[in-house]
Amino acid sequence: MGIFRLLISLLALAATALAAAQNQPANDSERGAVHAQMRNVLYRFSPEIAVFIRRLGGELVPAGGASLPIFDDKRTFNLKIDAAEIAISTQALTSTLNSYVFTAKDAPLNDISVAIDKDRLQIKGKLHNKGDLGFECEGHLSATEQGKIRLHVEKIRALHLPVKGLMDLLGVDVADLIKTGKVRGVEVEKDDLILDPALILPPPHISGRVTSVRLENGNVVQVLGDPEKYPWEKVAEKNYMAYRGNRLRFGKLTMDNADMMLIDTTPADPFDFYLDHYVEQLVAGYTKNTPQNGLRVFMPDYAKLHRSQSAGRPAGQPRHVK
């Protein structure tokens, strides 16, 4: 009987240990995550939407059932940010809100524009459910405890409509519509708008904890994580995107134990990179192999491939933030 009880106890301990092991978060290798480090990159999500990445450290994490990040399909990975400093211009933010966030037929807001007045962010637009009534609001930006961006609205104006606060302006119907998730990346909290950077930008989706936000030179500048304490890898290049570890696919090439760096051929200005058209930049550039079988890809800026076309740089691209 004692042996039987001992056997049961051992089996229970083994089962507990197995469950604990299964609940442990997978390491980078098991997740297929590829380490990413970027500096001085104008990263395009569309011709009109771009962010300026001053510096970024994080990972490309496989998504959508993919076993590895695939450059040719931005739905196969998310960019998990551990530390970064990223700027988006008011014009690019305007394009984001109009062409990606408030695009549904029943979107409560339209014709949105964003501007900066000293230390305040100003938003103008129209309330669709109130006969396209024009409105203006402004307030200060800050980071929430959850790592999102808070716009605390302090002033509101609307034509022929007395409003004391954001809820008066939006009304219950609009606030409920936003709360139901039909408007991606935007929440209403009393007189505050909460913006989630992970959702308001098009794919590839990003995730990270915003620790501070400020207005600077026509840009909204987000700091994610703690860039001052992040273990940055020393890289001689000025403008680049570096990927290391696990497997990474681009075109017909799959790299095991990836060691690839995309490098700007004209480092006097930011590296203008457009994932949807990276092949054009690849073809226009050249590559070198390192003695350790790494790959160095030298690329021209995307806009410089299309100077004679209307694409150009995104309107109101973020200025170089120092």
N, C-alpha and C positions, 0 to 999 in steps of 0.2 A: 504493500500500500504506500509506503514511504517513497519507494522508487517511482511508482506511478505518479505521485504528487510532484516529485522532483522533475519528472519528464514533462508534465503539464506546465510547470513553472518555466522550464527552459524554453518550451515551445512558445509560451506567452511572451517571454523576453525577446525571443527571436522575431516574433511577429511585430512587437513594438519597435524594435530596431529597424526592421524592414520598412515599416510605415514612416518612421522618422526620416529614413534615407530617401524615401520617395517624395517626402514633403520638402526636402532641402532644395533650395533654388539651384537650377543647373548652372554649371560654370560656363564661361564664355565658349569653350570648345563644344560643349554639348548643345548650346543654343545656336551655334553657328555664327555668333556675332563677330563682326570684323571691326577692329579698332580704327577709328577715324580721327584725323587731326587736320584742321584747316586754318588758313590765315589769309586775310586780305582777299576775300572772295565775294564777288557780286553774284549771288546765286539766284538764278531765274526759276520761277515756278511757271511763268507764262510770259509772253512778250511785255505785258504791262505790270506784272507783279514780280518784284525781286527784293531780296534783303541783302544787306551788306554784312558779311561775317567778318568781324575784325579778327576774332580767334575763336576756335571751337575745338573741344575735345569730347569724344563720345564713341558711339558704336553704330554700325549698320546692323540692325537686328532683323533676321528673316521674318516675314509676315505673310499672311494670306495663304498659309500652307506650304510656302516655299522652304526648301532646305538650305538655301543660300541666297544672298542678295544678288540680284540680276539687274545690271544697269539699264538693260533694254526694256525692263518692266518695273516702273516705280512703285507698283502695288506689291512687289515681292519683298520690300524692306521698309522699316521705319528708322528714323534717325533718333537715337536715344542720346540726349545731350547731358553730359556730366558737368561741364563748365563751358561758358561761352559769353561773348559780348557781341550782340547782334543789333543792327540798326535797320529800321524801315522808314522810308520817307513818308510824309503825309500823303503825297500823291499815289504812292504805291499802296498805302493803307486804304485810301479812297477806292482804288481799283479793286482791292481785295473785298471790301464790304459790298460794292456794287455788283461785282462779277462772280463772287463765290459765296459770300455769306447770306446776303438778302436777295436770292435769285428765284425763290419759289413764287408761284402765281399768287399765293396768299401772303406773301412777305409783308410784314406790317410797315416797313420803312423802305423808301426808295429815293433815288436822286441824292445820295449821301455825299457830302464832301467833308474833308478833315483838314484842319489848319492849326497852326500854333500861334498863340498870342502871349509872348513872354513866357511865363511858367505855366500856362494853361493850355489844354487841348480843347479845341472848338469843333463841334460837330453840327453840321446843318443837314437838313433833309426834309422829306415830306412824309406825313402820316397817311398811309394809303386808305385806312378804314375811316378817315375823317375827311374824305374828299380831297386828298392830297394836300392837306393843310401844311404850310411851311412852318418849320420850327428851327430854333437854334438852342444849343446848350453848350456849356463849357465847365471845366473842372480840372482838378489835379489828379495825376496818376500816381499809383503806388502798387506795391506787390502785396498780394494776400498771403495769409498763412498757408494756403493750399498751393502756392506757387503760381498763381494766375495774376492777371493785371486788373486793377480796380480803377475805374474812372468815377471819382466822387463828384457828382454833378452839383454845382453851386449856383449857377445862373441858368435860367430857362426863359426863352421868349417864344411866343406863338401868336400869330396874327388873329385878333379878335377872340382869343381864348385865354381866360385867366388861369394861370397855373402857378402853384406854389412849389411843386416839386416834380420829380420825374414820373411818379405814379399818376399825378394829375394829368400830365401830358400824355402818357401812353394809354392810360385807362386800363381797366381790368382785362378787357378782351385781348389787347395787345400784349400785356404783361403775361397773361396765361399762355398765349401763343408762343411767346419766347420761352417760357418755363417748360413747355411740353417737349422742347428739343427740336422743333421744326426750324428753328434758326440756329445753325451750327456755331458753336463756340461763343455764344453770347447769353448771359444770364442777367436777370434784373433782381437787385437786392435793395429794396427801399429806394433811396435816391442814388443808387450806385449801379453802374453797368460793369459786369465782370466779363472780361475777355480771356478766352483760353487760347494761347498761341498754338497749342497742339491741334486745335480744330479749325481755327479761322483761316489757316493757310492750306492751299491745295496739296495733294500728294507730291513727293513722299512726305508722309506725316512725321512730325517731330514730337518729341516729348522731353520734358525737362522742367525743373523747378525754377521759376523766375524769383530771384532774390531781391532785385531792385530794378527800378525803371525811371528814366529821366528823359527830358526833352532837350535836344541839343542840335543846333544848326539845321533846323527843319526836319529833324528825324526823331522818332521814338526809339530810344536806345534801351534794350533789355539786357540785363545781366542775369545769367543762369548759373546756379551753383556758386562756387567760389573760385574764379579764375586765378586768384593770387596763390592759392594753395594747390592747384591742380598740377600733377607731375607732367609738365609739357615735355615732349621729346624735342631735343635740339635738332633743328633743321636749318641748313644753310640758305635754302631758297627763301625769297621774300613773300611770294604769292603762290600758294599751292593747296592741294588737297591730297592727303596721304592716307593710304589704307593698308593695314597690316593684320596678318593672322587669319586662320580658317580659310574658307573658300569664297571666291568672288568671281562672278561671270560677267563678261562684257563682250558682245558680239559672239563669235564662235570660240573665244578663248575662255577657259576656266583656269584660274590660278589656285593651286593648293598652297597653303601657308602663304597667303597673299602678301606681296610686297610691291605695291604700286603707288606711284606718286604722279599726279597731274600737275604740271608746272606751267606757269604763265610765261609766254615768250616775250612779253613786253611788261616787265614788272614796274614800270614807272606809274602805272595806274592799276586799280584792282583787277583781279582775274575774273573776267566776265564769262561765267560758265552756265550753260543751258542744257540740262540733262536730256530734254526731249530731242536735242539736236547735237548731242555730244559727238556723234559719228562724223558730222561735218567738221567739227573742230579737230577731231582725231586725224581725219584724212588730210586736213590742211597743215598739220604739224608733223612731228617726227618723233621717233622713239629711240631709246638707248637701253641696253641691258647692263646691269651691274655684275661684278664678279660673283655676287651671292645670288644670282639669278633673279634679282629684282628688276622691275620695269619702271623706266622713267619716261613719261609721255609729255612732250613739250607741245603746248597748244596755244594758238592765237586766241584773242578775245572773240567771243561770239559776234559782238556788234561789228567788229572789223571785217568780218566775212560778208557783211551785208550793208556796207556803207552806201551803196547805190540803191538799196531797197528801203522800204518804209519801216522795216523792223527796228533797226537802230537799237539804242539803249532804252530801257523802259523809261517812260515819262517820269520825271521826278525821282530818278534812282537815288538811293541813299548816298550821301556824300561820304568821302573817306573820313572816318571818325578816328581821332587820335586819342 
